[in-house]
Amino acid sequence: MAQIFPPRSTTIARSILAGIVAAVLVAAVGGYVVTRSDWYWRVGKAEPQPVPFSHLLHAGDLGLDCRYCHTTVERSALAGIPPAQTCLGCHDGLPVGGAALGPLRTAFDTGEPFLWNRVHRVPDHALFHHGIHVSSGVGCATCHGPVEEMPRIAKAGTLSMSWCLDCHREVEPVGPPVTDGDGGLLHPLTDCSRCHR
């Protein structure tokens, strides 16, 4: 029987297969590395806001407590992004801010909610409650970084599941031991159902 393929076709086929396997491995490793990078999670990148707001000025220089603007942080799942009336409670009648605060004044006058761009967000499938963390003694800077030093707010950490679990593993469990179905001891703050229900 006559040879259908030239002798070098086996070498070419093996090279192509090796190239495909290498490309898949590079893509998988690259994807893994990228999705765990600060760049991917936008750590340190300030989000543009509809009005210029400086935590450095308000929390740093003026020494305002976080709870003055984030009023629900001690009792609610959300910290509460301040409405226009909170800002204008101090800025109304003051020359500070001028035209830059126009969108706040418009929102206040029309009764429309003022929409800040969220910087810190956990995925919808993860449960997070600010009140529980604050009442347990977790300070704002633990997750949000030194906001009093930030002219524009930026994420200080990834807020990824592994980032949260790293912190939860450091906390001493309180209460009776928790076991899995096989009798193995679990850390109650790293149990999946704690944050995913």
FIKOLZA-1660 file (N, C-alpha, C; in steps of 0.1 Angstrom, whole numbers, plus 5000, padded with zeros to 4 digits):
% residues 197
   i   px   py   pz ch aa at
   1 5008 4988 5000  A  M  N
   1 5000 5000 5000  A  M CA
   1 5009 5012 5000  A  M  C
   2 5005 5022 4992  A  A  N
   2 5013 5034 4991  A  A CA
   2 5011 5043 5003  A  A  C
   3 5021 5050 5007  A  Q  N
   3 5021 5059 5019  A  Q CA
   3 5013 5071 5015  A  Q  C
   4 5003 5074 5024  A  I  N
   4 4994 5086 5021  A  I CA
   4 5000 5099 5025  A  I  C
   5 5006 5099 5037  A  F  N
   5 5012 5111 5042  A  F CA
   5 5027 5111 5041  A  F  C
   6 5033 5122 5039  A  P  N
   6 5048 5122 5038  A  P CA
   6 5054 5119 5052  A  P  C
   7 5066 5114 5053  A  P  N
   7 5072 5110 5066  A  P CA
   7 5072 5121 5076  A  P  C
   8 5073 5133 5072  A  R  N
   8 5074 5144 5082  A  R CA
   8 5061 5148 5088  A  R  C
   9 5049 5143 5083  A  S  N
   9 5036 5147 5088  A  S CA
   9 5034 5142 5103  A  S  C
  10 5040 5131 5107  A  T  N
  10 5039 5127 5121  A  T CA
  10 5045 5138 5130  A  T  C
  11 5057 5142 5126  A  T  N
  11 5064 5153 5134  A  T CA
  11 5055 5166 5134  A  T  C
  12 5050 5169 5123  A  I  N
  12 5041 5181 5122  A  I CA
  12 5029 5180 5131  A  I  C
  13 5022 5168 5131  A  A  N
  13 5010 5166 5139  A  A CA
  13 5014 5166 5154  A  A  C
  14 5025 5160 5157  A  R  N
  14 5029 5160 5172  A  R CA
  14 5032 5175 5176  A  R  C
  15 5039 5182 5167  A  S  N
  15 5042 5196 5171  A  S CA
  15 5029 5205 5173  A  S  C
  16 5019 5202 5164  A  I  N
  16 5007 5210 5165  A  I CA
  16 5000 5206 5178  A  I  C
  17 4999 5193 5181  A  L  N
  17 4993 5189 5194  A  L CA
  17 5000 5194 5206  A  L  C
  18 5013 5194 5206  A  A  N
  18 5021 5200 5217  A  A CA
  18 5019 5214 5218  A  A  C
  19 5017 5221 5207  A  G  N
  19 5015 5236 5207  A  G CA
  19 5001 5239 5213  A  G  C
  20 4991 5231 5209  A  I  N
  20 4977 5232 5215  A  I CA
  20 4977 5230 5230  A  I  C
  21 4984 5219 5234  A  V  N
  21 4985 5216 5249  A  V CA
  21 4992 5228 5256  A  V  C
  22 5003 5232 5250  A  A  N
  22 5011 5243 5257  A  A CA
  22 5002 5256 5257  A  A  C
  23 4995 5259 5247  A  A  N
  23 4986 5271 5247  A  A CA
  23 4975 5270 5257  A  A  C
  24 4969 5259 5259  A  V  N
  24 4959 5257 5269  A  V CA
  24 4965 5258 5283  A  V  C
  25 4976 5253 5285  A  L  N
  25 4983 5254 5298  A  L CA
  25 4987 5269 5301  A  L  C
  26 4992 5275 5291  A  V  N
  26 4996 5290 5293  A  V CA
  26 4983 5298 5296  A  V  C
  27 4972 5295 5289  A  A  N
  27 4960 5303 5291  A  A CA
  27 4954 5300 5305  A  A  C
  28 4955 5287 5309  A  A  N
  28 4950 5284 5323  A  A CA
  28 4958 5290 5334  A  A  C
  29 4971 5289 5333  A  V  N
  29 4980 5295 5343  A  V CA
  29 4979 5310 5342  A  V  C
  30 4979 5316 5330  A  G  N
  30 4977 5331 5329  A  G CA
  30 4964 5336 5335  A  G  C
  31 4953 5328 5332  A  G  N
  31 4940 5332 5338  A  G CA
  31 4940 5332 5353  A  G  C
  32 4946 5321 5358  A  Y  N
  32 4947 5320 5373  A  Y CA
  32 4955 5331 5379  A  Y  C
  33 4966 5335 5373  A  V  N
  33 4975 5345 5378  A  V CA
  33 4968 5359 5377  A  V  C
  34 4962 5361 5366  A  V  N
  34 4955 5374 5364  A  V CA
  34 4943 5376 5373  A  V  C
  35 4935 5366 5375  A  T  N
  35 4923 5368 5383  A  T CA
  35 4927 5368 5398  A  T  C
  36 4939 5367 5402  A  R  N
  36 4943 5368 5415  A  R CA
  36 4952 5381 5417  A  R  C
  37 4953 5389 5407  A  S  N
  37 4961 5401 5407  A  S CA
  37 4953 5413 5412  A  S  C
  38 4960 5422 5418  A  D  N
  38 4954 5435 5422  A  D CA
  38 4948 5442 5410  A  D  C
  39 4955 5441 5399  A  W  N
  39 4950 5448 5387  A  W CA
  39 4936 5443 5383  A  W  C
  40 4934 5430 5383  A  Y  N
  40 4921 5424 5380  A  Y CA
  40 4910 5429 5389  A  Y  C
  41 4913 5430 5402  A  W  N
  41 4904 5435 5412  A  W CA
  41 4903 5450 5414  A  W  C
  42 4911 5457 5406  A  R  N
  42 4912 5472 5407  A  R CA
  42 4916 5477 5420  A  R  C
  43 4925 5470 5427  A  V  N
  43 4930 5475 5440  A  V CA
  43 4938 5487 5437  A  V  C
  44 4936 5497 5445  A  G  N
  44 4944 5510 5444  A  G CA
  44 4939 5519 5433  A  G  C
  45 4929 5515 5426  A  K  N
  45 4924 5524 5415  A  K CA
  45 4911 5531 5420  A  K  C
  46 4912 5544 5419  A  A  N
  46 4900 5552 5424  A  A CA
  46 4890 5552 5413  A  A  C
  47 4877 5551 5417  A  E  N
  47 4866 5552 5408  A  E CA
  47 4862 5566 5406  A  E  C
  48 4859 5570 5394  A  P  N
  48 4854 5584 5392  A  P CA
  48 4841 5586 5399  A  P  C
  49 4839 5597 5405  A  Q  N
  49 4827 5601 5412  A  Q CA
  49 4820 5613 5405  A  Q  C
  50 4807 5614 5407  A  P  N
  50 4799 5625 5401  A  P CA
  50 4803 5639 5407  A  P  C
  51 4808 5639 5419  A  V  N
  51 4814 5651 5425  A  V CA
  51 4827 5647 5432  A  V  C
  52 4836 5657 5432  A  P  N
  52 4849 5654 5438  A  P CA
  52 4847 5653 5454  A  P  C
  53 4851 5642 5459  A  F  N
  53 4850 5640 5474  A  F CA
  53 4863 5634 5479  A  F  C
  54 4869 5640 5489  A  S  N
  54 4881 5636 5494  A  S CA
  54 4880 5631 5509  A  S  C
  55 4882 5618 5510  A  H  N
  55 4883 5612 5524  A  H CA
  55 4895 5618 5531  A  H  C
  56 4905 5621 5524  A  L  N
  56 4917 5627 5531  A  L CA
  56 4913 5640 5538  A  L  C
  57 4905 5648 5531  A  L  N
  57 4900 5661 5537  A  L CA
  57 4890 5658 5549  A  L  C
  58 4879 5650 5545  A  H  N
  58 4868 5649 5555  A  H CA
  58 4872 5640 5567  A  H  C
  59 4877 5628 5564  A  A  N
  59 4881 5618 5575  A  A CA
  59 4894 5621 5581  A  A  C
  60 4903 5626 5573  A  G  N
  60 4917 5629 5577  A  G CA
  60 4918 5643 5584  A  G  C
  61 4919 5653 5575  A  D  N
  61 4921 5667 5580  A  D CA
  61 4910 5672 5590  A  D  C
  62 4897 5669 5586  A  L  N
  62 4886 5674 5595  A  L CA
  62 4883 5664 5606  A  L  C
  63 4887 5652 5605  A  G  N
  63 4885 5642 5615  A  G CA
  63 4871 5637 5617  A  G  C
  64 4863 5637 5606  A  L  N
  64 4849 5632 5607  A  L CA
  64 4849 5617 5609  A  L  C
  65 4841 5612 5618  A  D  N
  65 4840 5598 5620  A  D CA
  65 4832 5592 5608  A  D  C
  66 4836 5580 5604  A  C  N
  66 4830 5573 5593  A  C CA
  66 4815 5573 5594  A  C  C
  67 4810 5571 5607  A  R  N
  67 4796 5569 5609  A  R CA
  67 4788 5582 5607  A  R  C
  68 4794 5593 5606  A  Y  N
  68 4787 5606 5603  A  Y CA
  68 4780 5605 5590  A  Y  C
  69 4788 5600 5580  A  C  N
  69 4782 5599 5566  A  C CA
  69 4776 5585 5563  A  C  C
  70 4783 5575 5569  A  H  N
  70 4779 5561 5567  A  H CA
  70 4770 5557 5579  A  H  C
  71 4758 5562 5579  A  T  N
  71 4750 5561 5592  A  T CA
  71 4745 5548 5596  A  T  C
  72 4744 5538 5586  A  T  N
  72 4738 5525 5590  A  T CA
  72 4749 5514 5592  A  T  C
  73 4761 5518 5592  A  V  N
  73 4772 5508 5592  A  V CA
  73 4772 5499 5605  A  V  C
  74 4766 5504 5616  A  E  N
  74 4766 5496 5628  A  E CA
  74 4755 5487 5629  A  E  C
  75 4744 5488 5621  A  R  N
  75 4732 5480 5623  A  R CA
  75 4727 5473 5610  A  R  C
  76 4733 5477 5599  A  S  N
  76 4728 5472 5586  A  S CA
  76 4738 5464 5578  A  S  C
  77 4734 5457 5568  A  A  N
  77 4743 5450 5560  A  A CA
  77 4751 5459 5552  A  A  C
  78 4745 5471 5548  A  L  N
  78 4752 5481 5540  A  L CA
  78 4757 5492 5549  A  L  C
  79 4768 5498 5545  A  A  N
  79 4773 5509 5553  A  A CA
  79 4765 5521 5551  A  A  C
  80 4759 5522 5540  A  G  N
  80 4751 5534 5536  A  G CA
  80 4759 5544 5530  A  G  C
  81 4756 5547 5517  A  I  N
  81 4763 5557 5510  A  I CA
  81 4755 5570 5512  A  I  C
  82 4761 5581 5516  A  P  N
  82 4754 5592 5520  A  P CA
  82 4745 5598 5510  A  P  C
  83 4733 5602 5513  A  P  N
  83 4724 5609 5504  A  P CA
  83 4729 5624 5503  A  P  C
  84 4723 5631 5493  A  A  N
  84 4726 5645 5491  A  A CA
  84 4724 5654 5503  A  A  C
  85 4714 5651 5511  A  Q  N
  85 4711 5659 5522  A  Q CA
  85 4722 5658 5533  A  Q  C
  86 4728 5647 5534  A  T  N
  86 4739 5646 5544  A  T CA
  86 4751 5655 5540  A  T  C
  87 4754 5655 5527  A  C  N
  87 4765 5664 5523  A  C CA
  87 4761 5679 5524  A  C  C
  88 4749 5682 5520  A  L  N
  88 4744 5696 5520  A  L CA
  88 4742 5701 5534  A  L  C
  89 4740 5691 5544  A  G  N
  89 4739 5696 5558  A  G CA
  89 4750 5704 5562  A  G  C
  90 4762 5701 5557  A  C  N
  90 4774 5709 5560  A  C CA
  90 4777 5719 5549  A  C  C
  91 4775 5715 5537  A  H  N
  91 4779 5724 5526  A  H CA
  91 4769 5735 5522  A  H  C
  92 4757 5733 5526  A  D  N
  92 4747 5743 5522  A  D CA
  92 4750 5756 5528  A  D  C
  93 4751 5766 5519  A  G  N
  93 4754 5780 5524  A  G CA
  93 4769 5782 5525  A  G  C
  94 4777 5772 5524  A  L  N
  94 4792 5774 5525  A  L CA
  94 4797 5776 5511  A  L  C
  95 4807 5784 5509  A  P  N
  95 4813 5786 5496  A  P CA
  95 4822 5774 5492  A  P  C
  96 4824 5765 5501  A  V  N
  96 4833 5753 5498  A  V CA
  96 4826 5744 5487  A  V  C
  97 4833 5741 5477  A  G  N
  97 4828 5732 5467  A  G CA
  97 4822 5738 5455  A  G  C
  98 4815 5750 5457  A  G  N
  98 4810 5757 5446  A  G CA
  98 4802 5749 5436  A  G  C
  99 4806 5752 5423  A  A  N
  99 4799 5745 5412  A  A CA
  99 4801 5730 5412  A  A  C
 100 4812 5725 5417  A  A  N
 100 4814 5711 5418  A  A CA
 100 4803 5703 5425  A  A  C
 101 4797 5710 5434  A  L  N
 101 4786 5704 5442  A  L CA
 101 4772 5705 5435  A  L  C
 102 4772 5710 5423  A  G  N
 102 4759 5712 5416  A  G CA
 102 4751 5700 5415  A  G  C
 103 4757 5688 5411  A  P  N
 103 4749 5676 5410  A  P CA
 103 4742 5672 5424  A  P  C
 104 4749 5675 5435  A  L  N
 104 4743 5672 5448  A  L CA
 104 4731 5681 5450  A  L  C
 105 4733 5694 5447  A  R  N
 105 4722 5703 5449  A  R CA
 105 4710 5700 5440  A  R  C
 106 4713 5696 5428  A  T  N
 106 4702 5692 5419  A  T CA
 106 4694 5680 5424  A  T  C
 107 4702 5670 5429  A  A  N
 107 4695 5658 5435  A  A CA
 107 4687 5662 5447  A  A  C
 108 4692 5670 5455  A  F  N
 108 4684 5674 5467  A  F CA
 108 4672 5682 5463  A  F  C
 109 4673 5691 5453  A  D  N
 109 4662 5699 5449  A  D CA
 109 4651 5691 5442  A  D  C
 110 4655 5681 5435  A  T  N
 110 4645 5673 5427  A  T CA
 110 4640 5661 5435  A  T  C
 111 4647 5658 5446  A  G  N
 111 4643 5647 5454  A  G CA
 111 4648 5633 5449  A  G  C
 112 4656 5634 5438  A  E  N
 112 4661 5622 5432  A  E CA
 112 4673 5617 5441  A  E  C
 113 4675 5604 5441  A  P  N
 113 4686 5599 5449  A  P CA
 113 4699 5603 5442  A  P  C
 114 4709 5606 5450  A  F  N
 114 4723 5609 5444  A  F CA
 114 4730 5596 5443  A  F  C
 115 4735 5593 5431  A  L  N
 115 4742 5580 5429  A  L CA
 115 4757 5581 5428  A  L  C
 116 4763 5577 5439  A  W  N
 116 4778 5576 5439  A  W CA
 116 4782 5563 5432  A  W  C
 117 4793 5562 5427  A  N  N
 117 4799 5550 5421  A  N CA
 117 4805 5541 5432  A  N  C
 118 4799 5529 5433  A  R  N
 118 4804 5520 5444  A  R CA
 118 4818 5516 5441  A  R  C
 119 4826 5516 5452  A  V  N
 119 4840 5512 5451  A  V CA
 119 4842 5498 5457  A  V  C
 120 4836 5496 5468  A  H  N
 120 4837 5483 5475  A  H CA
 120 4824 5475 5473  A  H  C
 121 4825 5464 5467  A  R  N
 121 4813 5456 5464  A  R CA
 121 4817 5441 5464  A  R  C
 122 4809 5434 5472  A  V  N
 122 4810 5419 5472  A  V CA
 122 4800 5414 5462  A  V  C
 123 4803 5402 5456  A  P  N
 123 4793 5396 5446  A  P CA
 123 4780 5394 5453  A  P  C
 124 4769 5394 5445  A  D  N
 124 4756 5392 5449  A  D CA
 124 4754 5379 5456  A  D  C
 125 4762 5368 5453  A  H  N
 125 4760 5355 5458  A  H CA
 125 4767 5354 5472  A  H  C
 126 4773 5364 5476  A  A  N
 126 4780 5364 5490  A  A CA
 126 4773 5373 5499  A  A  C
 127 4770 5368 5511  A  L  N
 127 4763 5376 5521  A  L CA
 127 4774 5383 5529  A  L  C
 128 4772 5396 5531  A  F  N
 128 4781 5404 5539  A  F CA
 128 4773 5414 5547  A  F  C
 129 4776 5415 5560  A  H  N
 129 4768 5424 5569  A  H CA
 129 4778 5433 5577  A  H  C
 130 4778 5446 5573  A  H  N
 130 4787 5455 5580  A  H CA
 130 4784 5455 5595  A  H  C
 131 4772 5455 5599  A  G  N
 131 4768 5456 5613  A  G CA
 131 4775 5445 5622  A  G  C
 132 4775 5433 5617  A  I  N
 132 4781 5422 5624  A  I CA
 132 4796 5424 5625  A  I  C
 133 4802 5428 5615  A  H  N
 133 4817 5431 5615  A  H CA
 133 4820 5442 5625  A  H  C
 134 4813 5453 5624  A  V  N
 134 4816 5464 5633  A  V CA
 134 4813 5461 5647  A  V  C
 135 4802 5454 5650  A  S  N
 135 4799 5450 5664  A  S CA
 135 4809 5440 5669  A  S  C
 136 4816 5433 5660  A  S  N
 136 4826 5423 5664  A  S CA
 136 4840 5429 5666  A  S  C
 137 4840 5442 5664  A  G  N
 137 4853 5449 5666  A  G CA
 137 4862 5451 5654  A  G  C
 138 4857 5448 5642  A  V  N
 138 4864 5449 5630  A  V CA
 138 4864 5464 5626  A  V  C
 139 4875 5471 5626  A  G  N
 139 4876 5485 5622  A  G CA
 139 4874 5487 5608  A  G  C
 140 4870 5499 5604  A  C  N
 140 4868 5502 5590  A  C CA
 140 4881 5500 5581  A  C  C
 141 4892 5504 5587  A  A  N
 141 4905 5503 5579  A  A CA
 141 4909 5488 5576  A  A  C
 142 4903 5479 5584  A  T  N
 142 4907 5465 5582  A  T CA
 142 4903 5461 5567  A  T  C
 143 4892 5465 5563  A  C  N
 143 4888 5461 5549  A  C CA
 143 4890 5473 5539  A  C  C
 144 4888 5485 5544  A  H  N
 144 4888 5497 5535  A  H CA
 144 4901 5504 5534  A  H  C
 145 4911 5500 5543  A  G  N
 145 4924 5506 5542  A  G CA
 145 4923 5520 5549  A  G  C
 146 4934 5527 5549  A  P  N
 146 4935 5540 5555  A  P CA
 146 4928 5551 5547  A  P  C
 147 4915 5551 5548  A  V  N
 147 4907 5560 5539  A  V CA
 147 4910 5575 5543  A  V  C
 148 4914 5577 5555  A  E  N
 148 4917 5591 5559  A  E CA
 148 4929 5597 5552  A  E  C
 149 4936 5588 5545  A  E  N
 149 4948 5592 5537  A  E CA
 149 4945 5592 5522  A  E  C
 150 4933 5589 5518  A  M  N
 150 4930 5588 5504  A  M CA
 150 4922 5600 5499  A  M  C
 151 4929 5608 5489  A  P  N
 151 4921 5619 5483  A  P CA
 151 4909 5614 5475  A  P  C
 152 4911 5602 5469  A  R  N
 152 4900 5596 5462  A  R CA
 152 4899 5581 5467  A  R  C
 153 4888 5577 5471  A  I  N
 153 4886 5563 5477  A  I CA
 153 4890 5553 5466  A  I  C
 154 4897 5543 5471  A  A  N
 154 4901 5532 5462  A  A CA
 154 4901 5519 5471  A  A  C
 155 4899 5507 5464  A  K  N
 155 4900 5495 5472  A  K CA
 155 4914 5493 5477  A  K  C
 156 4914 5488 5490  A  A  N
 156 4927 5485 5496  A  A CA
 156 4930 5470 5495  A  A  C
 157 4920 5462 5492  A  G  N
 157 4922 5448 5491  A  G CA
 157 4912 5443 5480  A  G  C
 158 4914 5430 5476  A  T  N
 158 4906 5425 5465  A  T CA
 158 4891 5423 5469  A  T  C
 159 4888 5420 5481  A  L  N
 159 4875 5416 5486  A  L CA
 159 4870 5403 5479  A  L  C
 160 4880 5395 5475  A  S  N
 160 4877 5382 5469  A  S CA
 160 4874 5372 5481  A  S  C
 161 4869 5361 5477  A  M  N
 161 4866 5351 5487  A  M CA
 161 4879 5347 5495  A  M  C
 162 4890 5345 5488  A  S  N
 162 4902 5341 5495  A  S CA
 162 4907 5352 5504  A  S  C
 163 4905 5364 5500  A  W  N
 163 4909 5376 5509  A  W CA
 163 4901 5376 5522  A  W  C
 164 4888 5374 5520  A  C  N
 164 4879 5373 5532  A  C CA
 164 4883 5361 5541  A  C  C
 165 4885 5350 5535  A  L  N
 165 4888 5338 5543  A  L CA
 165 4901 5339 5550  A  L  C
 166 4911 5346 5544  A  D  N
 166 4924 5348 5551  A  D CA
 166 4921 5355 5565  A  D  C
 167 4912 5365 5565  A  C  N
 167 4909 5372 5577  A  C CA
 167 4901 5363 5587  A  C  C
 168 4891 5356 5581  A  H  N
 168 4883 5348 5590  A  H CA
 168 4891 5337 5596  A  H  C
 169 4901 5332 5590  A  R  N
 169 4909 5321 5596  A  R CA
 169 4917 5326 5608  A  R  C
 170 4920 5339 5609  A  E  N
 170 4928 5345 5620  A  E CA
 170 4919 5347 5632  A  E  C
 171 4906 5347 5631  A  V  N
 171 4897 5349 5642  A  V CA
 171 4895 5336 5650  A  V  C
 172 4896 5337 5663  A  E  N
 172 4893 5326 5672  A  E CA
 172 4878 5324 5672  A  E  C
 173 4874 5311 5670  A  P  N
 173 4859 5308 5670  A  P CA
 173 4854 5310 5684  A  P  C
 174 4841 5314 5685  A  V  N
 174 4834 5316 5698  A  V CA
 174 4823 5306 5698  A  V  C
 175 4820 5300 5709  A  G  N
 175 4809 5291 5710  A  G CA
 175 4813 5276 5708  A  G  C
 176 4803 5267 5707  A  P  N
 176 4806 5253 5707  A  P CA
 176 4813 5249 5693  A  P  C
 177 4821 5239 5693  A  P  N
 177 4827 5235 5681  A  P CA
 177 4817 5231 5670  A  P  C
 178 4821 5233 5658  A  V  N
 178 4813 5230 5646  A  V CA
 178 4819 5218 5639  A  V  C
 179 4812 5208 5636  A  T  N
 179 4817 5196 5629  A  T CA
 179 4811 5195 5615  A  T  C
 180 4818 5188 5606  A  D  N
 180 4812 5185 5593  A  D CA
 180 4805 5172 5594  A  D  C
 181 4799 5166 5584  A  G  N
 181 4791 5154 5584  A  G CA
 181 4799 5142 5588  A  G  C
 182 4813 5143 5587  A  D  N
 182 4821 5131 5591  A  D CA
 182 4827 5133 5605  A  D  C
 183 4823 5143 5612  A  G  N
 183 4828 5145 5625  A  G CA
 183 4841 5153 5626  A  G  C
 184 4845 5158 5614  A  G  N
 184 4857 5167 5614  A  G CA
 184 4854 5180 5620  A  G  C
 185 4863 5186 5627  A  L  N
 185 4862 5200 5633  A  L CA
 185 4863 5210 5622  A  L  C
 186 4853 5219 5622  A  L  N
 186 4853 5231 5612  A  L CA
 186 4855 5244 5619  A  L  C
 187 4861 5253 5613  A  H  N
 187 4862 5267 5618  A  H CA
 187 4849 5273 5614  A  H  C
 188 4841 5278 5623  A  P  N
 188 4827 5283 5620  A  P CA
 188 4827 5295 5611  A  P  C
 189 4838 5303 5611  A  L  N
 189 4838 5315 5603  A  L CA
 189 4843 5312 5588  A  L  C
 190 4847 5299 5586  A  T  N
 190 4851 5296 5572  A  T CA
 190 4842 5286 5566  A  T  C
 191 4831 5283 5573  A  D  N
 191 4821 5274 5568  A  D CA
 191 4814 5281 5557  A  D  C
 192 4812 5274 5545  A  C  N
 192 4806 5280 5533  A  C CA
 192 4793 5286 5536  A  C  C
 193 4784 5280 5544  A  S  N
 193 4771 5285 5546  A  S CA
 193 4771 5298 5554  A  S  C
 194 4782 5301 5560  A  R  N
 194 4783 5314 5567  A  R CA
 194 4780 5326 5558  A  R  C
 195 4786 5325 5546  A  C  N
 195 4785 5336 5536  A  C CA
 195 4777 5333 5524  A  C  C
 196 4774 5320 5521  A  H  N
 196 4767 5316 5509  A  H CA
 196 4755 5307 5514  A  H  C
 197 4743 5313 5512  A  R  N
 197 4731 5306 5516  A  R CA
 197 4722 5304 5504  A  R  C
% end
